[in-house]
Amino acid sequence: MKTNLCTVVAVLLMTGLLTRLSLAQEHAENSLGEHKSCSLATLRDSFGYAGMGTVVVAPGMTIPLAVTGRITADGKGQLSGSQTRVRDGVLFRETFTGVYDVTPDCTGSDILYFAGRPPITRDFVLVEGGREIRYIVTGSLPGAVITITATKQLRARSTAED
């Protein structure tokens, strides 16, 4: 009888421990804001971003590129924003509009349209529950290697809330 009681207690303790671990893992995932799936609505709000890389201008010749700016996604597939871009030491300030798509696995792509130059295409992954975006510029700049990280901007509290 004593052995059976010890076995029952051990099984109950293990079940309780496994349940707690499972709940702790679920809570940790939820507190990180991770989603089981994403949609257009996951990418919504304004993000500050910065990135850098190189652009091929001739065979065997690259120049540096850096960019920083603000992008706003409407949660319905439309983008707008402004940025400062430095290419080989020359500064450009520009605005853009664009479109994006998000798949259930939280990856996606977008196209940015600028006045006076070809559009830029990028692939991305949403992380931290959509609070951060990690981009890589794709086929629009052959030979370019440019990565960008964007972080959701916090909304300022109004003085009425203070």
DOTI-20636 format. One record per atom (N, C-alpha, C): atom name; residue number from 1; x, y, z. Coordinates in nm, 3 decimals. Layout:
BEGIN
BAVO / CA / NUM / X / Y / Z
...
***
This chain:
BEGIN
BAVO / N / 1 / 0.083 / -0.119 / 0.000
BAVO / CA / 1 / 0.000 / 0.000 / 0.000
BAVO / C / 1 / 0.087 / 0.125 / 0.000
BAVO / N / 2 / 0.196 / 0.121 / 0.079
BAVO / CA / 2 / 0.285 / 0.236 / 0.087
BAVO / C / 2 / 0.349 / 0.263 / -0.049
BAVO / N / 3 / 0.388 / 0.159 / -0.125
BAVO / CA / 3 / 0.447 / 0.174 / -0.257
BAVO / C / 3 / 0.348 / 0.236 / -0.353
BAVO / N / 4 / 0.221 / 0.190 / -0.349
BAVO / CA / 4 / 0.118 / 0.246 / -0.437
BAVO / C / 4 / 0.094 / 0.392 / -0.406
BAVO / N / 5 / 0.092 / 0.429 / -0.280
BAVO / CA / 5 / 0.071 / 0.567 / -0.239
BAVO / C / 5 / 0.187 / 0.654 / -0.288
BAVO / N / 6 / 0.310 / 0.605 / -0.276
BAVO / CA / 6 / 0.427 / 0.679 / -0.325
BAVO / C / 6 / 0.420 / 0.696 / -0.476
BAVO / N / 7 / 0.377 / 0.593 / -0.548
BAVO / CA / 7 / 0.364 / 0.601 / -0.693
BAVO / C / 7 / 0.259 / 0.703 / -0.732
BAVO / N / 8 / 0.145 / 0.703 / -0.665
BAVO / CA / 8 / 0.037 / 0.798 / -0.694
BAVO / C / 8 / 0.084 / 0.941 / -0.668
BAVO / N / 9 / 0.152 / 0.962 / -0.555
BAVO / CA / 9 / 0.203 / 1.095 / -0.522
BAVO / C / 9 / 0.305 / 1.139 / -0.627
BAVO / N / 10 / 0.394 / 1.052 / -0.667
BAVO / CA / 10 / 0.495 / 1.086 / -0.767
BAVO / C / 10 / 0.430 / 1.122 / -0.901
BAVO / N / 11 / 0.328 / 1.045 / -0.941
BAVO / CA / 11 / 0.258 / 1.074 / -1.067
BAVO / C / 11 / 0.187 / 1.209 / -1.057
BAVO / N / 12 / 0.123 / 1.236 / -0.946
BAVO / CA / 12 / 0.054 / 1.364 / -0.929
BAVO / C / 12 / 0.152 / 1.481 / -0.931
BAVO / N / 13 / 0.266 / 1.464 / -0.864
BAVO / CA / 13 / 0.366 / 1.568 / -0.864
BAVO / C / 13 / 0.421 / 1.594 / -1.005
BAVO / N / 14 / 0.449 / 1.488 / -1.079
BAVO / CA / 14 / 0.500 / 1.503 / -1.216
BAVO / C / 14 / 0.395 / 1.569 / -1.306
BAVO / N / 15 / 0.269 / 1.529 / -1.292
BAVO / CA / 15 / 0.162 / 1.589 / -1.372
BAVO / C / 15 / 0.150 / 1.738 / -1.341
BAVO / N / 16 / 0.154 / 1.771 / -1.215
BAVO / CA / 16 / 0.148 / 1.912 / -1.175
BAVO / C / 16 / 0.265 / 1.992 / -1.227
BAVO / N / 17 / 0.385 / 1.933 / -1.220
BAVO / CA / 17 / 0.505 / 2.001 / -1.268
BAVO / C / 17 / 0.498 / 2.022 / -1.419
BAVO / N / 18 / 0.457 / 1.919 / -1.493
BAVO / CA / 18 / 0.446 / 1.932 / -1.638
BAVO / C / 18 / 0.340 / 2.035 / -1.677
BAVO / N / 19 / 0.230 / 2.039 / -1.605
BAVO / CA / 19 / 0.125 / 2.139 / -1.632
BAVO / C / 19 / 0.177 / 2.279 / -1.607
BAVO / N / 20 / 0.248 / 2.297 / -1.496
BAVO / CA / 20 / 0.306 / 2.429 / -1.466
BAVO / C / 20 / 0.406 / 2.473 / -1.571
BAVO / N / 21 / 0.493 / 2.379 / -1.615
BAVO / CA / 21 / 0.590 / 2.412 / -1.718
BAVO / C / 21 / 0.522 / 2.450 / -1.849
BAVO / N / 22 / 0.417 / 2.377 / -1.884
BAVO / CA / 22 / 0.343 / 2.408 / -2.006
BAVO / C / 22 / 0.278 / 2.546 / -1.997
BAVO / N / 23 / 0.215 / 2.577 / -1.885
BAVO / CA / 23 / 0.153 / 2.708 / -1.865
BAVO / C / 23 / 0.257 / 2.819 / -1.862
BAVO / N / 24 / 0.372 / 2.792 / -1.801
BAVO / CA / 24 / 0.479 / 2.893 / -1.796
BAVO / C / 24 / 0.530 / 2.922 / -1.937
BAVO / N / 25 / 0.545 / 2.816 / -2.018
BAVO / CA / 25 / 0.591 / 2.837 / -2.155
BAVO / C / 25 / 0.487 / 2.917 / -2.233
BAVO / N / 26 / 0.359 / 2.883 / -2.220
BAVO / CA / 26 / 0.253 / 2.956 / -2.290
BAVO / C / 26 / 0.251 / 3.102 / -2.245
BAVO / N / 27 / 0.267 / 3.126 / -2.114
BAVO / CA / 27 / 0.269 / 3.264 / -2.064
BAVO / C / 27 / 0.389 / 3.339 / -2.119
BAVO / N / 28 / 0.505 / 3.275 / -2.124
BAVO / CA / 28 / 0.624 / 3.340 / -2.177
BAVO / C / 28 / 0.604 / 3.376 / -2.324
BAVO / N / 29 / 0.544 / 3.285 / -2.402
BAVO / CA / 29 / 0.517 / 3.315 / -2.542
BAVO / C / 29 / 0.420 / 3.431 / -2.555
BAVO / N / 30 / 0.313 / 3.430 / -2.473
BAVO / CA / 30 / 0.215 / 3.537 / -2.479
BAVO / C / 30 / 0.274 / 3.670 / -2.434
BAVO / N / 31 / 0.360 / 3.668 / -2.332
BAVO / CA / 31 / 0.419 / 3.793 / -2.284
BAVO / C / 31 / 0.516 / 3.850 / -2.385
BAVO / N / 32 / 0.575 / 3.764 / -2.471
BAVO / CA / 32 / 0.660 / 3.813 / -2.578
BAVO / C / 32 / 0.577 / 3.863 / -2.695
BAVO / N / 33 / 0.447 / 3.837 / -2.691
BAVO / CA / 33 / 0.359 / 3.885 / -2.795
BAVO / C / 33 / 0.364 / 3.800 / -2.920
BAVO / N / 34 / 0.410 / 3.676 / -2.910
BAVO / CA / 34 / 0.418 / 3.592 / -3.028
BAVO / C / 34 / 0.280 / 3.544 / -3.065
BAVO / N / 35 / 0.254 / 3.539 / -3.194
BAVO / CA / 35 / 0.125 / 3.497 / -3.246
BAVO / C / 35 / 0.138 / 3.358 / -3.305
BAVO / N / 36 / 0.027 / 3.286 / -3.304
BAVO / CA / 36 / 0.024 / 3.157 / -3.371
BAVO / C / 36 / 0.026 / 3.178 / -3.522
BAVO / N / 37 / -0.037 / 3.287 / -3.571
BAVO / CA / 37 / -0.033 / 3.319 / -3.713
BAVO / C / 37 / -0.044 / 3.470 / -3.730
BAVO / N / 38 / -0.007 / 3.518 / -3.848
BAVO / CA / 38 / -0.009 / 3.660 / -3.876
BAVO / C / 38 / -0.102 / 3.688 / -3.995
BAVO / N / 39 / -0.135 / 3.816 / -4.011
BAVO / CA / 39 / -0.217 / 3.863 / -4.122
BAVO / C / 39 / -0.177 / 4.006 / -4.153
BAVO / N / 40 / -0.242 / 4.067 / -4.252
BAVO / CA / 40 / -0.216 / 4.208 / -4.282
BAVO / C / 40 / -0.230 / 4.294 / -4.156
BAVO / N / 41 / -0.331 / 4.263 / -4.075
BAVO / CA / 41 / -0.358 / 4.342 / -3.955
BAVO / C / 41 / -0.247 / 4.335 / -3.851
BAVO / N / 42 / -0.163 / 4.230 / -3.854
BAVO / CA / 42 / -0.052 / 4.220 / -3.760
BAVO / C / 42 / 0.049 / 4.332 / -3.783
BAVO / N / 43 / 0.064 / 4.373 / -3.910
BAVO / CA / 43 / 0.156 / 4.481 / -3.944
BAVO / C / 43 / 0.075 / 4.610 / -3.953
BAVO / N / 44 / 0.071 / 4.680 / -3.842
BAVO / CA / 44 / -0.008 / 4.802 / -3.833
BAVO / C / 44 / 0.060 / 4.898 / -3.736
BAVO / N / 45 / 0.064 / 5.025 / -3.771
BAVO / CA / 45 / 0.119 / 5.131 / -3.687
BAVO / C / 45 / 0.246 / 5.187 / -3.750
BAVO / N / 46 / 0.316 / 5.270 / -3.677
BAVO / CA / 46 / 0.438 / 5.334 / -3.727
BAVO / C / 46 / 0.561 / 5.268 / -3.666
BAVO / N / 47 / 0.665 / 5.258 / -3.748
BAVO / CA / 47 / 0.790 / 5.193 / -3.710
BAVO / C / 47 / 0.906 / 5.284 / -3.746
BAVO / N / 48 / 1.005 / 5.292 / -3.658
BAVO / CA / 48 / 1.131 / 5.358 / -3.690
BAVO / C / 48 / 1.226 / 5.252 / -3.738
BAVO / N / 49 / 1.308 / 5.284 / -3.838
BAVO / CA / 49 / 1.397 / 5.182 / -3.891
BAVO / C / 49 / 1.534 / 5.238 / -3.925
BAVO / N / 50 / 1.630 / 5.146 / -3.934
BAVO / CA / 50 / 1.766 / 5.179 / -3.977
BAVO / C / 50 / 1.824 / 5.055 / -4.043
BAVO / N / 51 / 1.906 / 5.079 / -4.144
BAVO / CA / 51 / 1.968 / 4.967 / -4.213
BAVO / C / 51 / 2.092 / 5.011 / -4.287
BAVO / N / 52 / 2.167 / 4.913 / -4.332
BAVO / CA / 52 / 2.288 / 4.943 / -4.409
BAVO / C / 52 / 2.325 / 4.825 / -4.496
BAVO / N / 53 / 2.413 / 4.853 / -4.591
BAVO / CA / 53 / 2.458 / 4.748 / -4.679
BAVO / C / 53 / 2.546 / 4.804 / -4.788
BAVO / N / 54 / 2.556 / 4.727 / -4.897
BAVO / CA / 54 / 2.636 / 4.769 / -5.011
BAVO / C / 54 / 2.555 / 4.751 / -5.139
BAVO / N / 55 / 2.588 / 4.834 / -5.239
BAVO / CA / 55 / 2.524 / 4.828 / -5.370
BAVO / C / 55 / 2.634 / 4.810 / -5.474
BAVO / N / 56 / 2.612 / 4.717 / -5.566
BAVO / CA / 56 / 2.707 / 4.695 / -5.675
BAVO / C / 56 / 2.682 / 4.799 / -5.782
BAVO / N / 57 / 2.784 / 4.876 / -5.818
BAVO / CA / 57 / 2.772 / 4.979 / -5.922
BAVO / C / 57 / 2.844 / 4.939 / -6.051
BAVO / N / 58 / 2.934 / 4.845 / -6.045
BAVO / CA / 58 / 3.005 / 4.791 / -6.160
BAVO / C / 58 / 3.064 / 4.658 / -6.117
BAVO / N / 59 / 3.097 / 4.571 / -6.209
BAVO / CA / 59 / 3.155 / 4.442 / -6.170
BAVO / C / 59 / 3.275 / 4.461 / -6.076
BAVO / N / 60 / 3.265 / 4.401 / -5.959
BAVO / CA / 60 / 3.372 / 4.410 / -5.861
BAVO / C / 60 / 3.379 / 4.541 / -5.785
BAVO / N / 61 / 3.282 / 4.631 / -5.807
BAVO / CA / 61 / 3.286 / 4.762 / -5.739
BAVO / C / 61 / 3.155 / 4.786 / -5.664
BAVO / N / 62 / 3.166 / 4.802 / -5.531
BAVO / CA / 62 / 3.048 / 4.828 / -5.448
BAVO / C / 62 / 3.064 / 4.962 / -5.378
BAVO / N / 63 / 2.950 / 5.018 / -5.338
BAVO / CA / 63 / 2.950 / 5.141 / -5.259
BAVO / C / 63 / 2.863 / 5.119 / -5.137
BAVO / N / 64 / 2.892 / 5.189 / -5.027
BAVO / CA / 64 / 2.812 / 5.172 / -4.906
BAVO / C / 64 / 2.679 / 5.247 / -4.916
BAVO / N / 65 / 2.580 / 5.195 / -4.844
BAVO / CA / 65 / 2.449 / 5.257 / -4.836
BAVO / C / 65 / 2.399 / 5.245 / -4.692
BAVO / N / 66 / 2.340 / 5.352 / -4.641
BAVO / CA / 66 / 2.276 / 5.349 / -4.509
BAVO / C / 66 / 2.144 / 5.423 / -4.520
BAVO / N / 67 / 2.048 / 5.382 / -4.439
BAVO / CA / 67 / 1.915 / 5.441 / -4.446
BAVO / C / 67 / 1.853 / 5.442 / -4.306
BAVO / N / 68 / 1.776 / 5.546 / -4.277
BAVO / CA / 68 / 1.697 / 5.552 / -4.155
BAVO / C / 68 / 1.569 / 5.627 / -4.185
BAVO / N / 69 / 1.461 / 5.590 / -4.118
BAVO / CA / 69 / 1.335 / 5.657 / -4.147
BAVO / C / 69 / 1.221 / 5.607 / -4.063
BAVO / N / 70 / 1.101 / 5.641 / -4.111
BAVO / CA / 70 / 0.977 / 5.604 / -4.043
BAVO / C / 70 / 0.880 / 5.550 / -4.148
BAVO / N / 71 / 0.819 / 5.436 / -4.118
BAVO / CA / 71 / 0.723 / 5.375 / -4.208
BAVO / C / 71 / 0.594 / 5.348 / -4.131
BAVO / N / 72 / 0.480 / 5.371 / -4.197
BAVO / CA / 72 / 0.351 / 5.347 / -4.134
BAVO / C / 72 / 0.273 / 5.246 / -4.218
BAVO / N / 73 / 0.227 / 5.141 / -4.154
BAVO / CA / 73 / 0.144 / 5.038 / -4.217
BAVO / C / 73 / 0.002 / 5.052 / -4.164
BAVO / N / 74 / -0.097 / 5.039 / -4.253
BAVO / CA / 74 / -0.236 / 5.062 / -4.212
BAVO / C / 74 / -0.310 / 4.936 / -4.167
BAVO / N / 75 / -0.244 / 4.820 / -4.170
BAVO / CA / 75 / -0.311 / 4.697 / -4.131
BAVO / C / 75 / -0.397 / 4.639 / -4.241
BAVO / N / 76 / -0.399 / 4.705 / -4.359
BAVO / CA / 76 / -0.481 / 4.661 / -4.473
BAVO / C / 76 / -0.400 / 4.645 / -4.600
BAVO / N / 77 / -0.265 / 4.657 / -4.590
BAVO / CA / 77 / -0.180 / 4.636 / -4.705
BAVO / C / 77 / -0.120 / 4.761 / -4.768
BAVO / N / 78 / -0.141 / 4.877 / -4.706
BAVO / CA / 78 / -0.087 / 5.003 / -4.760
BAVO / C / 78 / 0.021 / 5.059 / -4.668
BAVO / N / 79 / 0.125 / 5.118 / -4.728
BAVO / CA / 79 / 0.237 / 5.177 / -4.654
BAVO / C / 79 / 0.259 / 5.321 / -4.697
BAVO / N / 80 / 0.319 / 5.398 / -4.607
BAVO / CA / 80 / 0.369 / 5.531 / -4.641
BAVO / C / 80 / 0.483 / 5.563 / -4.545
BAVO / N / 81 / 0.569 / 5.657 / -4.586
BAVO / CA / 81 / 0.678 / 5.692 / -4.496
BAVO / C / 81 / 0.774 / 5.791 / -4.557
BAVO / N / 82 / 0.879 / 5.817 / -4.480
BAVO / CA / 82 / 0.987 / 5.905 / -4.525
BAVO / C / 82 / 1.118 / 5.850 / -4.471
BAVO / N / 83 / 1.226 / 5.882 / -4.542
BAVO / CA / 83 / 1.355 / 5.830 / -4.499
BAVO / C / 83 / 1.467 / 5.922 / -4.543
BAVO / N / 84 / 1.580 / 5.904 / -4.477
BAVO / CA / 84 / 1.705 / 5.966 / -4.518
BAVO / C / 84 / 1.796 / 5.853 / -4.561
BAVO / N / 85 / 1.849 / 5.863 / -4.682
BAVO / CA / 85 / 1.934 / 5.760 / -4.739
BAVO / C / 85 / 2.068 / 5.823 / -4.775
BAVO / N / 86 / 2.176 / 5.756 / -4.740
BAVO / CA / 86 / 2.310 / 5.801 / -4.777
BAVO / C / 86 / 2.371 / 5.691 / -4.863
BAVO / N / 87 / 2.403 / 5.729 / -4.987
BAVO / CA / 87 / 2.462 / 5.634 / -5.082
BAVO / C / 87 / 2.596 / 5.690 / -5.127
BAVO / N / 88 / 2.701 / 5.621 / -5.091
BAVO / CA / 88 / 2.838 / 5.663 / -5.124
BAVO / C / 88 / 2.865 / 5.807 / -5.081
BAVO / N / 89 / 2.816 / 5.842 / -4.963
BAVO / CA / 89 / 2.841 / 5.974 / -4.908
BAVO / C / 89 / 2.744 / 6.083 / -4.952
BAVO / N / 90 / 2.650 / 6.052 / -5.042
BAVO / CA / 90 / 2.553 / 6.151 / -5.091
BAVO / C / 90 / 2.421 / 6.130 / -5.018
BAVO / N / 91 / 2.367 / 6.238 / -4.962
BAVO / CA / 91 / 2.246 / 6.234 / -4.880
BAVO / C / 91 / 2.122 / 6.257 / -4.966
BAVO / N / 92 / 2.019 / 6.174 / -4.943
BAVO / CA / 92 / 1.890 / 6.188 / -5.010
BAVO / C / 92 / 1.780 / 6.184 / -4.903
BAVO / N / 93 / 1.691 / 6.281 / -4.906
BAVO / CA / 93 / 1.570 / 6.277 / -4.821
BAVO / C / 93 / 1.453 / 6.250 / -4.913
BAVO / N / 94 / 1.373 / 6.149 / -4.880
BAVO / CA / 94 / 1.267 / 6.108 / -4.971
BAVO / C / 94 / 1.146 / 6.055 / -4.898
BAVO / N / 95 / 1.032 / 6.061 / -4.966
BAVO / CA / 95 / 0.908 / 6.003 / -4.914
BAVO / C / 95 / 0.868 / 5.889 / -5.008
BAVO / N / 96 / 0.781 / 5.803 / -4.958
BAVO / CA / 96 / 0.738 / 5.688 / -5.038
BAVO / C / 96 / 0.598 / 5.644 / -4.997
BAVO / N / 97 / 0.537 / 5.567 / -5.086
BAVO / CA / 97 / 0.415 / 5.493 / -5.057
BAVO / C / 97 / 0.446 / 5.348 / -5.092
BAVO / N / 98 / 0.357 / 5.258 / -5.059
BAVO / CA / 98 / 0.383 / 5.119 / -5.092
BAVO / C / 98 / 0.269 / 5.028 / -5.057
BAVO / N / 99 / 0.291 / 4.901 / -5.088
BAVO / CA / 99 / 0.196 / 4.795 / -5.058
BAVO / C / 99 / 0.272 / 4.680 / -4.993
BAVO / N / 100 / 0.200 / 4.600 / -4.913
BAVO / CA / 100 / 0.264 / 4.486 / -4.848
BAVO / C / 100 / 0.167 / 4.370 / -4.837
BAVO / N / 101 / 0.223 / 4.252 / -4.814
BAVO / CA / 101 / 0.146 / 4.131 / -4.791
BAVO / C / 101 / 0.213 / 4.054 / -4.677
BAVO / N / 102 / 0.132 / 3.991 / -4.594
BAVO / CA / 102 / 0.181 / 3.912 / -4.481
BAVO / C / 102 / 0.119 / 3.773 / -4.490
BAVO / N / 103 / 0.200 / 3.670 / -4.473
BAVO / CA / 103 / 0.150 / 3.532 / -4.474
BAVO / C / 103 / 0.127 / 3.484 / -4.330
BAVO / N / 104 / 0.051 / 3.376 / -4.312
BAVO / CA / 104 / 0.023 / 3.328 / -4.176
BAVO / C / 104 / 0.147 / 3.294 / -4.094
BAVO / N / 105 / 0.261 / 3.261 / -4.161
BAVO / CA / 105 / 0.383 / 3.228 / -4.085
BAVO / C / 105 / 0.464 / 3.352 / -4.047
BAVO / N / 106 / 0.403 / 3.472 / -4.062
BAVO / CA / 106 / 0.461 / 3.599 / -4.021
BAVO / C / 106 / 0.577 / 3.646 / -4.108
BAVO / N / 107 / 0.586 / 3.592 / -4.230
BAVO / CA / 107 / 0.679 / 3.646 / -4.328
BAVO / C / 107 / 0.598 / 3.726 / -4.429
BAVO / N / 108 / 0.666 / 3.808 / -4.507
BAVO / CA / 108 / 0.593 / 3.886 / -4.606
BAVO / C / 108 / 0.687 / 3.957 / -4.700
BAVO / N / 109 / 0.628 / 4.042 / -4.782
BAVO / CA / 109 / 0.705 / 4.122 / -4.876
BAVO / C / 109 / 0.635 / 4.255 / -4.896
BAVO / N / 110 / 0.713 / 4.353 / -4.940
BAVO / CA / 110 / 0.654 / 4.483 / -4.972
BAVO / C / 110 / 0.723 / 4.544 / -5.093
BAVO / N / 111 / 0.660 / 4.645 / -5.148
BAVO / CA / 111 / 0.715 / 4.723 / -5.258
BAVO / C / 111 / 0.700 / 4.870 / -5.219
BAVO / N / 112 / 0.810 / 4.944 / -5.222
BAVO / CA / 112 / 0.809 / 5.087 / -5.192
BAVO / C / 112 / 0.824 / 5.165 / -5.321
BAVO / N / 113 / 0.739 / 5.267 / -5.339
BAVO / CA / 113 / 0.741 / 5.352 / -5.458
BAVO / C / 113 / 0.791 / 5.491 / -5.421
BAVO / N / 114 / 0.897 / 5.534 / -5.491
BAVO / CA / 114 / 0.960 / 5.664 / -5.469
BAVO / C / 114 / 0.943 / 5.748 / -5.595
BAVO / N / 115 / 0.938 / 5.879 / -5.580
BAVO / CA / 115 / 0.934 / 5.968 / -5.696
BAVO / C / 115 / 1.072 / 5.970 / -5.761
BAVO / N / 116 / 1.077 / 5.953 / -5.891
BAVO / CA / 116 / 1.202 / 5.969 / -5.964
BAVO / C / 116 / 1.300 / 5.854 / -5.961
BAVO / N / 117 / 1.262 / 5.739 / -5.906
BAVO / CA / 117 / 1.352 / 5.624 / -5.909
BAVO / C / 117 / 1.271 / 5.495 / -5.904
BAVO / N / 118 / 1.331 / 5.383 / -5.944
BAVO / CA / 118 / 1.257 / 5.257 / -5.947
BAVO / C / 118 / 1.210 / 5.214 / -5.807
BAVO / N / 119 / 1.103 / 5.134 / -5.802
BAVO / CA / 119 / 1.057 / 5.085 / -5.672
BAVO / C / 119 / 1.158 / 4.989 / -5.609
BAVO / N / 120 / 1.146 / 4.973 / -5.479
BAVO / CA / 120 / 1.230 / 4.882 / -5.401
BAVO / C / 120 / 1.143 / 4.768 / -5.351
BAVO / N / 121 / 1.189 / 4.645 / -5.369
BAVO / CA / 121 / 1.118 / 4.529 / -5.316
BAVO / C / 121 / 1.197 / 4.471 / -5.199
BAVO / N / 122 / 1.123 / 4.424 / -5.099
BAVO / CA / 122 / 1.187 / 4.369 / -4.980
BAVO / C / 122 / 1.109 / 4.247 / -4.932
BAVO / N / 123 / 1.177 / 4.154 / -4.869
BAVO / CA / 123 / 1.113 / 4.046 / -4.794
BAVO / C / 123 / 1.135 / 4.075 / -4.647
BAVO / N / 124 / 1.044 / 4.027 / -4.563
BAVO / CA / 124 / 1.057 / 4.053 / -4.420
BAVO / C / 124 / 1.000 / 3.941 / -4.336
BAVO / N / 125 / 1.033 / 3.947 / -4.208
BAVO / CA / 125 / 0.973 / 3.861 / -4.107
BAVO / C / 125 / 0.931 / 3.950 / -3.991
BAVO / N / 126 / 0.812 / 3.926 / -3.940
BAVO / CA / 126 / 0.763 / 3.996 / -3.821
BAVO / C / 126 / 0.805 / 3.916 / -3.698
BAVO / N / 127 / 0.861 / 3.984 / -3.599
BAVO / CA / 127 / 0.901 / 3.920 / -3.474
BAVO / C / 127 / 0.846 / 3.999 / -3.357
BAVO / N / 128 / 0.856 / 3.941 / -3.240
BAVO / CA / 128 / 0.808 / 4.006 / -3.118
BAVO / C / 128 / 0.661 / 4.047 / -3.131
BAVO / N / 129 / 0.580 / 3.956 / -3.189
BAVO / CA / 129 / 0.438 / 3.982 / -3.200
BAVO / C / 129 / 0.405 / 4.100 / -3.291
BAVO / N / 130 / 0.488 / 4.126 / -3.388
BAVO / CA / 130 / 0.465 / 4.238 / -3.479
BAVO / C / 130 / 0.524 / 4.369 / -3.432
BAVO / N / 131 / 0.600 / 4.366 / -3.323
BAVO / CA / 131 / 0.663 / 4.489 / -3.273
BAVO / C / 131 / 0.795 / 4.519 / -3.342
BAVO / N / 132 / 0.846 / 4.421 / -3.417
BAVO / CA / 132 / 0.972 / 4.442 / -3.488
BAVO / C / 132 / 0.963 / 4.375 / -3.625
BAVO / N / 133 / 1.027 / 4.438 / -3.724
BAVO / CA / 133 / 1.031 / 4.385 / -3.859
BAVO / C / 133 / 1.178 / 4.375 / -3.901
BAVO / N / 134 / 1.215 / 4.262 / -3.960
BAVO / CA / 134 / 1.350 / 4.246 / -4.012
BAVO / C / 134 / 1.340 / 4.227 / -4.163
BAVO / N / 135 / 1.400 / 4.321 / -4.236
BAVO / CA / 135 / 1.390 / 4.325 / -4.382
BAVO / C / 135 / 1.522 / 4.286 / -4.449
BAVO / N / 136 / 1.510 / 4.239 / -4.573
BAVO / CA / 136 / 1.623 / 4.229 / -4.664
BAVO / C / 136 / 1.573 / 4.278 / -4.799
BAVO / N / 137 / 1.650 / 4.366 / -4.861
BAVO / CA / 137 / 1.614 / 4.416 / -4.993
BAVO / C / 137 / 1.637 / 4.303 / -5.093
BAVO / N / 138 / 1.539 / 4.282 / -5.182
BAVO / CA / 138 / 1.546 / 4.170 / -5.277
BAVO / C / 138 / 1.572 / 4.222 / -5.418
BAVO / N / 139 / 1.519 / 4.158 / -5.519
BAVO / CA / 139 / 1.553 / 4.176 / -5.659
BAVO / C / 139 / 1.556 / 4.314 / -5.720
BAVO / N / 140 / 1.513 / 4.417 / -5.653
BAVO / CA / 140 / 1.508 / 4.548 / -5.718
BAVO / C / 140 / 1.644 / 4.613 / -5.734
BAVO / N / 141 / 1.743 / 4.569 / -5.659
BAVO / CA / 141 / 1.879 / 4.621 / -5.671
BAVO / C / 141 / 1.974 / 4.503 / -5.690
BAVO / N / 142 / 1.994 / 4.456 / -5.815
BAVO / CA / 142 / 2.079 / 4.339 / -5.837
BAVO / C / 142 / 2.218 / 4.356 / -5.775
BAVO / N / 143 / 2.260 / 4.255 / -5.700
BAVO / CA / 143 / 2.392 / 4.260 / -5.639
BAVO / C / 143 / 2.398 / 4.335 / -5.507
BAVO / N / 144 / 2.288 / 4.396 / -5.466
BAVO / CA / 144 / 2.287 / 4.471 / -5.340
BAVO / C / 144 / 2.267 / 4.376 / -5.223
BAVO / N / 145 / 2.327 / 4.410 / -5.111
BAVO / CA / 145 / 2.304 / 4.340 / -4.985
BAVO / C / 145 / 2.269 / 4.447 / -4.883
BAVO / N / 146 / 2.139 / 4.458 / -4.851
BAVO / CA / 146 / 2.093 / 4.562 / -4.759
BAVO / C / 146 / 1.995 / 4.498 / -4.661
BAVO / N / 147 / 2.023 / 4.512 / -4.533
BAVO / CA / 147 / 1.932 / 4.464 / -4.429
BAVO / C / 147 / 1.885 / 4.582 / -4.346
BAVO / N / 148 / 1.762 / 4.570 / -4.297
BAVO / CA / 148 / 1.697 / 4.680 / -4.223
BAVO / C / 148 / 1.621 / 4.619 / -4.106
BAVO / N / 149 / 1.627 / 4.685 / -3.991
BAVO / CA / 149 / 1.547 / 4.646 / -3.875
BAVO / C / 149 / 1.457 / 4.762 / -3.837
BAVO / N / 150 / 1.329 / 4.733 / -3.820
BAVO / CA / 150 / 1.230 / 4.835 / -3.783
BAVO / C / 150 / 1.167 / 4.798 / -3.650
BAVO / N / 151 / 1.145 / 4.898 / -3.565
BAVO / CA / 151 / 1.086 / 4.878 / -3.433
BAVO / C / 151 / 0.964 / 4.967 / -3.419
BAVO / N / 152 / 0.855 / 4.908 / -3.369
BAVO / CA / 152 / 0.730 / 4.983 / -3.353
BAVO / C / 152 / 0.754 / 5.102 / -3.260
BAVO / N / 153 / 0.705 / 5.217 / -3.301
BAVO / CA / 153 / 0.718 / 5.337 / -3.219
BAVO / C / 153 / 0.612 / 5.336 / -3.110
BAVO / N / 154 / 0.653 / 5.377 / -2.992
BAVO / CA / 154 / 0.558 / 5.387 / -2.881
BAVO / C / 154 / 0.475 / 5.512 / -2.899
BAVO / N / 155 / 0.351 / 5.502 / -2.863
BAVO / CA / 155 / 0.263 / 5.619 / -2.872
BAVO / C / 155 / 0.289 / 5.709 / -2.751
BAVO / N / 156 / 0.298 / 5.837 / -2.778
BAVO / CA / 156 / 0.320 / 5.933 / -2.669
BAVO / C / 156 / 0.195 / 5.944 / -2.584
BAVO / N / 157 / 0.214 / 5.952 / -2.456
BAVO / CA / 157 / 0.100 / 5.971 / -2.366
BAVO / C / 157 / 0.057 / 6.116 / -2.368
BAVO / N / 158 / -0.071 / 6.138 / -2.369
BAVO / CA / 158 / -0.120 / 6.275 / -2.367
BAVO / C / 158 / -0.109 / 6.330 / -2.225
BAVO / N / 159 / -0.108 / 6.461 / -2.212
BAVO / CA / 159 / -0.096 / 6.521 / -2.078
BAVO / C / 159 / -0.218 / 6.493 / -1.994
BAVO / N / 160 / -0.330 / 6.462 / -2.056
BAVO / CA / 160 / -0.450 / 6.428 / -1.979
BAVO / C / 160 / -0.434 / 6.295 / -1.907
BAVO / N / 161 / -0.347 / 6.209 / -1.959
BAVO / CA / 161 / -0.324 / 6.078 / -1.895
BAVO / C / 161 / -0.225 / 6.088 / -1.780
BAVO / N / 162 / -0.144 / 6.193 / -1.773
BAVO / CA / 162 / -0.042 / 6.204 / -1.669
BAVO / C / 162 / -0.099 / 6.230 / -1.532
***
